[in-house]
Amino acid sequence: MSEVVYPTESVYNLLTKEEVHAQKPQRYMSKYRPTVILEEKSNKGAMRTMGPAKVEVPSPEKYLKKHSKEPKLPEKTQCSKEVRNICTMKRLPVPARTEIPPMGIHTKRDFIKTATVVPMKPQPVCVDTSKGHKQPLENSGLVPKYIKKKHYGEVPEYLQQRNEQERRAQEEYDEFVKEQREQGVMKHLSDEERRAVLEGLRKNLHQLHREYQGLSLVTDSLSKKSRKERLEVAIKQLENDINLFERFKTIYISNN
């Protein structure tokens, strides 16, 4: 069984204690309450009978008559009779084929024949979807509006500057080569020598290709790997040299 725990005895527990009552906060009251009460009292009872309280009583003489709401045609006047008489007037007889028409008189039919009416041209459109959606051709981007610009066809300024820089660099290079040739430092290769050098480079490249294709597919040793890399570097260098000789026809080499 569990032990019962009693509170400790004390003399102060015999004293009477005053009960403390918690005060509730004052209830919130809106400052517009009196105004709302007055408005509710003033509007109470208004329009209680589904409409104004005093309604004009209809007169017994103004009752609904038969066909009173049907639309009525306007009454015939003297003007309408005159118009009817004018419309029913007899026209002139058709002229015979042998009669000569009066000269200098233009009729409505002659005016229609002589009038030059230019038919309206259809507005050009562009159909951009399979369902037939179309838009004006001018706004579709297919009309070359750029050719109407002020500076159309002219070389841009930045390209002119670049061409000028390239021209100056070429002139400086030509002057440098000319000075080197005058001093005897550089020698110009002739076409025969250039072709001979190209043939030798191509022959060496062909030889290296045959040697590279004869390598083993498996590079499982350092010697095989180094040999393969050495051949790749040599082939790349020969290809660059061949491209250089094929690109430039005028080649200078140093005498040293």
Summary of the structure (lengths in Angstrom):
residues: 256
radius of gyration: 57.7
end to end distance: 119.0
largest distance: 155.2
contacts: 337
relative contact order: 0.04
helix: 45%
strand: 5%
